[in-house]
Amino acid sequence: MHEAKTQLSQLVRRVEAGEQIVIRRGREPVATLTAYRAERRVPGRMRGRITIGADFDVLPEDVADAFGA
């Protein structure tokens, strides 16, 4: 952990080059350092692949009772 703190810039360069780095506290792995890859959002990309059931807006009676409705 201490070594990762002191060499963070170098570790980030290695991650940017495609390496995945496991950070350990002693012998115990506690975190993984990986590159951030922003995925561009495309509106409508899931069109036709997601459906909403006809009973979506129907609140089950037991749930309504639990909320005091």
N, C-alpha and C positions, 0 to 999 in steps of 0.2 A: 504494500500500500504506500509506504513512504517513498519507495523508488518511483512509483507511478506519479506521485505528486511532483517530485523533483524533475522528472523527465516527460512531463505532459506534452510539451510541444513536439518532442521527437516521436512520442507515441501517436499523436494525432497525425503526423506526417505518414507514419507507417500504416495507419488505418485508412488514410486517404488513398494510399497505394493499393488497397485491397485486403490488407491483413486484418484479422480479427484478433483482439488481444483480451486475454482473461486476466483480470486483476484479482489478486489473492490477498487475504489477510493471514499471514503465516502460510500454512499449507491449504487453507480453506478458500476456494474460489468464492468471491462475493459479487463480482460485476463483470460484464462483458463490454468492451469498448469496440463499437462498430461504426462504420461510416453512415452518415445520414444521407439518404437518397430521397429527395423530394419527388413525390409522384404527382404529376400534373393531373388536376381534376378535369374531367370531361363531362359536362352536363348531359344527362340522358343516356349515359353509357350502360346503365342497367335496365333501360326501357325494355319491357317485354319479358324480363327475367324474374321480376318480383310481382307477386300477386297478393292482394289483401282479401281475406275471407269475407263473405257476405255478412257474417255475424261479428265483424270487427268492433262495431260500436255498441254491441249488446253487452250490458254489464251483468255478469252472472249474479243470481240472487244472493248466494252466500257471500260474495265480495261486497255487494251493496249493503248487506246487513252488517258486515264487518266495519264498513265506513259510516254506518248510521244513516244511509240514504233510504 
